Amino acid sequence: MVSLCQAYSSTWATPVLLAKRVFSLASSPFGHKISRHYSSFRAFNSASTSVCLDSKELRSTDLVDLEYAELNLKYKISEEVGHVRIRQHVNPLSSSFSKPAPVPAWDEVYKDPSLPLMVDIGSGSGRFLLWLAKKNIDSRNYLGLEIRQKLVKRANFWVNELRLSNIHFIFANAMVSFEQLISSYPGPLEFVSILCPDPHFKKRHQKRRVVQKPLVNSIVQNLIPGGKIFVQSDVLEVAQDMRDQLDEESNVLQHMESVDTEEGWLIENPMGIRTEREIHAEFEGARIYRRLYQKLELTT
Ligand SMILES: C[S@@+](CC[C@H](N)C(=O)[O-])C[C@H]1O[C@@H](n2cnc3c(N)ncnc32)[C@H](O)[C@@H]1O
């Protein structure tokens, strides 16, 4: 039998494609788990560097590295910020996160601050947004809002490394800072994503969930007509909560039925790349519940 290493070494596929191929072998989205043990696997990126997973158990972190291989990022940027350990969820309602983040000088963070903006709320490591920014250098600006300062510091380090002038990360509690930051942006707000937000399972902690009425109102108000909101979660209850809150705005927002759905949830991630949490969750066999909304065009 041809090993995965041999099978792929003669092809000129992108690491993303390869990661998806490996992923589809490793698990299925609806709970089937297949053996994750591979004798050999090698992926080539366009610069001819390679990632080889030889004779070891495939972990979801390997899949994340593969999916984002073309960014070629180094992890340890200083003693302080290296492989950032993710603590349990932070409490966004604590007084330490109550101060609004300062509004940056937009013309200092973006080459062209008049471009349409995509905001990712709870951007985590930032790699998802970095990948998109690299693909759309001249057409869109990207802003990540993240409540963990070390992740923001490392993400902005990566922005500089990749020499991208259309992306920036801000250490901010989105519940407190979204309105002030986004209403000051000179260009149009075209896209907002909230992907796998912290679930805060306990009933008494649900008010810590990032999607709350004031944030929804602010997103809807700032979004241009035709602009989109993409939300997803691997926790059904959290996805339903976000869906219910966005569905309440049905006078201005409509769920995009033109994309393939199953039981009202989008089957595919429409962004062309999965987030890190999404990769980990799918690897464990979880289903991802997604909704994509569009703000209605103004009628005269
Ligand atoms: C489960 S992670 C998901 C990260 C990324 N979106 C993904 O799908 O891989 C949720 C992220 O949201 C951040 N977060 C939680 N509450 C937040 C808030 N109020 N404002 C900004 N970021 C927040 C967390 O620190 C964490 O990085």
The ligand as a Tripos MOL2 file, in Angstrom:
@<TRIPOS>MOLECULE
LIG
   27    29     1     0     0
SMALL
NO_CHARGES

@<TRIPOS>ATOM
      1 C1        -12.6880   29.3340   22.1840 C.3       1 LIG1
      2 S1        -11.6860   30.6480   21.6650 S.3       1 LIG1
      3 C2        -11.9570   30.6510   19.8940 C.3       1 LIG1
      4 C3        -10.8870   31.3870   19.1690 C.3       1 LIG1
      5 C4        -11.0870   31.4400   17.6500 C.3       1 LIG1
      6 N1        -12.2090   32.2840   17.2990 N.3       1 LIG1
      7 C5        -11.2610   30.0550   17.0980 C.2       1 LIG1
      8 O1        -12.3900   29.7230   16.6590 O.co2     1 LIG1
      9 O2        -10.2630   29.3060   17.1040 O.co2     1 LIG1
     10 C6        -12.6100   32.1120   22.1480 C.3       1 LIG1
     11 C7        -11.7300   33.3450   22.1720 C.3       1 LIG1
     12 O3        -12.5230   34.4810   22.4960 O.3       1 LIG1
     13 C8        -11.8000   35.2990   23.4010 C.3       1 LIG1
     14 N2        -12.8030   36.1100   24.1420 N.ar      1 LIG1
     15 C9        -13.6630   35.6760   25.0830 C.ar      1 LIG1
     16 N3        -14.4340   36.6830   25.5170 N.ar      1 LIG1
     17 C10       -14.0380   37.7940   24.8400 C.ar      1 LIG1
     18 C11       -14.4380   39.1580   24.8610 C.ar      1 LIG1
     19 N4        -15.4100   39.5930   25.6720 N.pl3     1 LIG1
     20 N5        -13.8110   40.0310   24.0370 N.ar      1 LIG1
     21 C12       -12.8170   39.6170   23.2080 C.ar      1 LIG1
     22 N6        -12.3880   38.3280   23.1570 N.ar      1 LIG1
     23 C13       -12.9920   37.4290   23.9460 C.ar      1 LIG1
     24 C14       -11.0590   34.2860   24.2510 C.3       1 LIG1
     25 O4         -9.9560   34.8560   24.9310 O.3       1 LIG1
     26 C15       -10.6420   33.2580   23.2120 C.3       1 LIG1
     27 O5         -9.4010   33.5640   22.6150 O.3       1 LIG1
@<TRIPOS>BOND
     1     1     2 1
     2     2     3 1
     3     2    10 1
     4     3     4 1
     5     4     5 1
     6     5     6 1
     7     5     7 1
     8     7     8 2
     9     7     9 1
    10    10    11 1
    11    11    12 1
    12    11    26 1
    13    12    13 1
    14    13    14 1
    15    13    24 1
    16    14    15 ar
    17    14    23 ar
    18    15    16 ar
    19    16    17 ar
    20    17    18 ar
    21    17    23 ar
    22    18    19 1
    23    18    20 ar
    24    20    21 ar
    25    21    22 ar
    26    22    23 ar
    27    24    25 1
    28    24    26 1
    29    26    27 1
@<TRIPOS>SUBSTRUCTURE
     1 LIG1         1 GROUP 0 **** ****
